[in-house]
Amino acid sequence: MSERSDPVVEEKQLANYDVLSEVTHEEGIRRDYELKCNLINRCFQEEIGFGRYQWQLFVITGLGWLADNIWLQGLAIVLPQVQQELNPVRVEYAVLAEFAGLIVGATTWGIMADLIGRRLSFNITLFLAGLFGLAAGGAPNFVTFSSLIACMGFGIGGNLPVDGALYLEHIPHSHQWTLTLLSVWWALGQLVASLISWGFIANYSCSPSIPDGQCPKSANMGWRYTLYTLGALTFLMFICRFFVFDVQESSKFLVAQNRDEEAIKVLEHIARRNGRTITLKLEDLQAISGDTTSKPAPNLSTSVRNAFSGISLSHIRPLFSTRRLMINTTLIIIIWGLIGIAYPLFNAYLPLYLSAQNSESGSSSVSETYRNYSIVSVLGVPGSLIACATVDYTRGTGRWVVGGRKFVLAVSTMLTGLFLFVFTTSKTSAAVLGYSCASGLTQNAMYGVLYAYTPEVFPAPHRGTGDALCSALNRIGGLIAPLIKIATTPLTGNASANTANGPVFVSAALFMVAAVLTILLPIETAGRMAL
């Protein structure tokens, strides 16, 4: 690390500031931005705190996580009934369409968050998801259904990269562990989707004995009611975000754009919401850069026009600016890609696998399949809580450290692979349910840590882009998953107890590889203050 260029200013402005980032210039950020960020972090930690505004933001960003998994699981849930009524050549093409939309959405909204700010992406994603999700429920044929699902994916795809960044940049260092706690909403999304589908699909679906293509729409409205309900819930979340909660732009994004005056106004607004006052002044930020002028706030149309005319690699290159950061960025992107294949390869078809395994063991009712899916969903919630409780327990001295983000992520990912390997040996419905629950618990712990580590490891000026790259490769992996499923199951898309094992084996192996790569990550974010 290079010597500090102005120790007098730094000592005056960062006195009593005990925890600074271990990696500064190595993270591809400007020195003046780093110092301004430290002042903002200190303001959040010592003056604003974690109060009313942060709790409301926790709920409102959590709804985005809930919506993301509602639609991932919602599509998985309705696939058997869609196949029975619409009779596509391969029902997996719907998942392929969803992840195509997710790829474009994650890339577009994540990069836009770094170019024009977090608020636009934060507000519009749920609107698009709700609109096209509702429309998908009324699709007359499979092509229309898949097209609308792809458009829904475009909206929902930008949710997690933007929500995590916005939340992280509005909380004090002492509460960064709550970023992991956000994954509880992800688990609740699966639970909500499974309970809604259990009520509708179990009561308003054709009998499994009716051949594909001979199931009339009037007798198979359960999956449509499910999508209507999920779409309405997503619209309600959008209303809460846009009309009820006054979300503020990220102060760290604003100082990265040299809009210091706006950043101070944001901090003052949050402090008032928490019943606090701040001592940080505009002059303190301007003294660091030596510039007493502040950029005016651009209007929306100007921001969008400038963003599209100025798109370049300026937010990508800093993520690979040093050897250490290049290794970490490359590994975390690969990990996201591997998990992107492994997770949907099992979870996107879990109702099909449960139905196949239960049928093999003598139980094949629609109600029991979705009851078991709901039980698996319930077990995801404690997985998130376990991750939250252990993610900051970093122990060790010197060079070797046990615990923290990397350790919990590696263990939970490896256990997920192990439980999936054992799942393939299940011979009874109890064993199928038990191993599914165990993998559901560890998967949610894994995602909880992964979604916390990723925004923490990228600095705010490039956080949206870094998150977008990871999320995009994750969605590309999701695009590959249906192709593997198609290659390892019969033409009908249905799975038997034996054919279900092929894609599950692949999923388990990929989780294991991802766990090994996690151990090799050179940067640990536990105990570090996010820039």
Helices and strands as residue ranges (DSSP letters): H 7-13, G 25-27, H 31-43, I 44-48, H 52-86, H 92-116, H 118-136, H 142-156, H 159-168, G 173-175, H 178-181, H 183-201, G 217-219, H 222-239, I 240-244, H 251-256, H 260-273, H 282-289, H 300-309, G 317-320, H 323-347, H 350-360, H 366-378, H 380-390, H 404-423, H 429-457, H 460-488, H 501-519
